[in-house]
Amino acid sequence: MAKMPKTVLNWGLVFVVAGFISLAGCTKHANEEQLSALAQTEQAANAAEKALADCESDQSGLNSKLSQKKRDLKRAKDEMAAVKGRLGQ
């Protein structure tokens, strides 16, 4: 899962670079094909940024759940130690 955001970001950057290259023409004004390529590149970059934000949000949620589970585990171990101590008396 850690590689997915990098991959998505890399593809977005590839599309942006490809868009810039396709815009570099011999005239001052972009033609319809170049404008279309730019729009597609922009959409791909936006989609990549959204996917990255979603992955970071998911990771944050999972880290929160992990912290909660670790606290639950510690609480259970403490309770188990207390029960063992009472049984030993």
PAZAPA-4460 file (N, C-alpha, C; in steps of 0.05 Angstrom, whole numbers, plus 32768, in hexadecimal, padded with zeros to 4 digits):
% residues 89
    n_x    n_y    n_z   ca_x   ca_y   ca_z    c_x    c_y    c_z   seq   type   mol
   8010   7FE8   8000   8000   8000   8000   8011   8019   8000     1      M     A
   8029   8017   800B   803B   802F   800C   8045   8036   7FF0     2      A     A
   8046   8023   7FDE   8050   8029   7FC3   803B   8035   7FB2     3      K     A
   8021   8031   7FB8   800C   803B   7FA7   800C   8059   7FA5     4      M     A
   800E   8068   7FBB   800E   8085   7FB8   8025   808F   7FA6     5      P     A
   803D   8083   7FA9   8054   808C   7F99   804E   8086   7F7C     6      K     A
   8043   806E   7F76   803D   8067   7F5B   8028   807A   7F4E     7      T     A
   8014   8080   7F5D   7FFF   8092   7F53   800B   80AD   7F4E     8      V     A
   801B   80B7   7F61   8028   80D1   7F5E   803B   80D1   7F46     9      L     A
   804A   80BB   7F42   805D   80BA   7F2C   804E   80BA   7F11    10      N     A
   8037   80AB   7F0F   8028   80AB   7EF6   801C   80C7   7EF1    11      W     A
   8013   80D4   7F06   8009   80EF   7F03   801E   8102   7EF9    12      G     A
   8037   8100   7F03   804D   8110   7EFA   8054   810A   7EDD    13      L     A
   8052   80F0   7ED5   8058   80E9   7EBA   8044   80F6   7EA7    14      V     A
   802A   80F6   7EAF   8016   8102   7E9F   801A   8120   7E9D    15      F     A
   8022   812D   7EB2   8027   814A   7EB2   803E   8150   7EA0    16      V     A
   8054   8141   7EA2   806B   8146   7E91   8064   8141   7E74    17      V     A
   8055   812C   7E6F   804C   8126   7E53   803B   813D   7E49    18      A     A
   802A   8148   7E5A   801A   815E   7E52   802A   8176   7E4A    19      G     A
   803F   817C   7E5B   8050   8193   7E55   805F   818E   7E3A    20      F     A
   8068   8176   7E36   8077   8170   7E1E   8064   8173   7E05    21      I     A
   804C   816A   7E08   8039   816C   7DF2   8031   8188   7DEC    22      S     A
   8033   819A   7E00   802C   81B6   7DFC   8043   81C5   7DEF    23      L     A
   805B   81BB   7DEF   8072   81C8   7DE3   8070   81C4   7DC5    24      A     A
   8065   81D7   7DB7   8062   81D5   7D9A   8071   81EC   7D8C    25      G     A
   806C   81EE   7D73   8079   8203   7D63   806B   821D   7D63    26      C     A
   8052   821E   7D6C   8043   8237   7D6C   803F   8241   7D88    27      T     A
   8036   825A   7D8A   8031   8266   7DA4   8018   825B   7DB1    28      K     A
   8005   8253   7DA0   7FEA   824B   7DAA   7FE7   822D   7DA9    29      H     A
   7FDA   8223   7DBD   7FD5   8206   7DBE   7FBE   81FF   7DAC    30      A     A
   7FC0   81E7   7DA0   7FA9   81DE   7D8F   7F96   81CE   7DA0    31      N     A
   7F80   81C5   7D95   7F6C   81B7   7DA4   7F77   819C   7DAF    32      E     A
   7F88   818F   7DA0   7F93   8176   7DA9   7FA4   817A   7DC2    33      E     A
   7FB4   818F   7DC1   7FC5   8195   7DD8   7FB5   819D   7DF1    34      Q     A
   7FA0   81AD   7DEC   7F8E   81B4   7E02   7F80   819C   7E0E    35      L     A
   7F78   818A   7DFD   7F6C   8171   7E06   7F80   8160   7E17    36      S     A
   7F98   815F   7E0D   7FAD   814F   7E1B   7FB2   815C   7E36    37      A     A
   7FB3   8177   7E37   7FB7   8185   7E50   7FA0   8180   7E64    38      L     A
   7F88   8180   7E5A   7F71   817B   7E6B   7F72   815E   7E76    39      A     A
   7F79   814B   7E65   7F7B   812F   7E6E   7F92   812D   7E83    40      Q     A
   7FA7   813A   7E7E   7FBE   8139   7E91   7FB6   8145   7EAB    41      T     A
   7FA8   815B   7EAA   7F9F   8168   7EC3   7F8B   8156   7ED2    42      E     A
   7F79   8149   7EC4   7F67   8136   7ED1   7F76   811F   7EDD    43      Q     A
   7F8A   8115   7ECF   7F9A   80FE   7EDA   7FAA   8107   7EF3    44      A     A
   7FB5   811F   7EF2   7FC4   812A   7F09   7FB1   812E   7F21    45      A     A
   7F99   8138   7F1C   7F85   813C   7F32   7F7D   8121   7F3D    46      N     A
   7F79   810E   7F2C   7F71   80F3   7F35   7F87   80E7   7F46    47      A     A
   7FA0   80EB   7F3D   7FB7   80E0   7F4D   7FB9   80EE   7F68    48      A     A
   7FB5   8108   7F69   7FB6   8116   7F82   7FA0   810D   7F95    49      E     A
   7F88   8108   7F8A   7F71   80FF   7F9A   7F77   80E3   7FA5    50      K     A
   7F82   80D2   7F93   7F88   80B7   7F9C   7F9D   80B8   7FB2    51      A     A
   7FB1   80C9   7FB0   7FC5   80CC   7FC4   7FB9   80D6   7FDE    52      L     A
   7FA7   80EA   7FDD   7F9A   80F4   7FF5   7F89   80DE   8002    53      A     A
   7F7B   80CE   7FF1   7F6B   80B8   7FFC   7F7D   80A3   800A    54      D     A
   7F93   809D   7FFE   7FA6   8089   800A   7FB1   8094   8024    55      C     A
   7FB8   80AD   8025   7FC3   80B9   803D   7FAD   80B9   8053    56      E     A
   7F94   80BE   804C   7F7E   80BE   805F   7F7A   80A2   8069    57      S     A
   7F7B   808E   8057   7F78   8072   8060   7F8E   806B   8073    58      D     A
   7FA7   8073   806C   7FBE   806C   807D   7FBA   8079   8099    59      Q     A
   7FB1   8091   809A   7FAC   809F   80B3   7F98   8090   80C4    60      S     A
   7F82   8087   80B7   7F6E   8078   80C5   7F78   805E   80CF    61      G     A
   7F88   8050   80BF   7F93   8037   80C7   7FA7   803A   80DE    62      L     A
   7FB7   804F   80DD   7FCA   8054   80F3   7FBB   805A   810D    63      N     A
   7FA4   8067   810B   7F93   806C   8123   7F88   8052   812E    64      S     A
   7F7E   8041   811C   7F74   8027   8125   7F8A   8016   8131    65      K     A
   7FA2   8017   8126   7FB9   8008   8130   7FC0   8012   814D    66      L     A
   7FC0   802C   8151   7FC5   8037   816B   7FB0   802D   817F    67      S     A
   7F97   802E   8177   7F82   8025   8189   7F85   8007   8190    68      Q     A
   7F8C   7FF7   817C   7F8F   7FDA   8181   7FA7   7FD5   8193    69      K     A
   7FBC   7FE5   8190   7FD3   7FE1   81A2   7FCB   7FE8   81BF    70      K     A
   7FBB   7FFD   81C2   7FB2   8005   81DD   7FA0   7FEE   81E9    71      R     A
   7F8F   7FE3   81D8   7F7E   7FCD   81E1   7F8E   7FB5   81E9    72      D     A
   7FA3   7FAF   81D9   7FB4   7F98   81DF   7FC3   7F9D   81FA    73      L     A
   7FCD   7FB5   81FE   7FDB   7FBB   8218   7FC7   7FB8   822F    74      K     A
   7FAF   7FC2   822C   7F9B   7FC0   8241   7F94   7FA3   8247    75      R     A
   7F92   7F92   8232   7F8C   7F76   8235   7FA3   7F68   8243    76      A     A
   7FBC   7F6E   823C   7FD3   7F62   8249   7FD5   7F6A   8266    77      K     A
   7FCF   7F83   826C   7FCF   7F8C   8288   7FB9   7F7D   8298    78      D     A
   7FA2   7F7A   828C   7F8C   7F6C   829A   7F94   7F4F   829E    79      E     A
   7FA0   7F43   828A   7FA8   7F27   828D   7FBD   7F24   82A3    80      M     A
   7FD0   7F36   82A4   7FE4   7F35   82BA   7FD7   7F39   82D5    81      A     A
   7FC3   7F4A   82D7   7FB5   7F4E   82F0   7FA6   7F35   82F8    82      A     A
   7F99   7F28   82E5   7F8A   7F0F   82EB   7F9E   7EF9   82F4    83      V     A
   7FB4   7EF7   82E6   7FC8   7EE3   82EE   7FD2   7EE8   830A    84      K     A
   7FD6   7F02   8310   7FDF   7F09   832B   7FCB   7F02   8340    85      G     A
   7FB2   7F06   833A   7F9D   7EFE   834E   7F9A   7EE0   8351    86      R     A
   7F9F   7ED2   833B   7F9D   7EB5   833C   7FB5   7EA9   834C    87      L     A
   7FCB   7EB7   834B   7FE3   7EAD   8359   7FE2   7EB1   8377    88      G     A
   7FD0   7EC2   8381   7FCE   7EC8   839D   7FC1   7EB2   83AD    89      Q     A
***
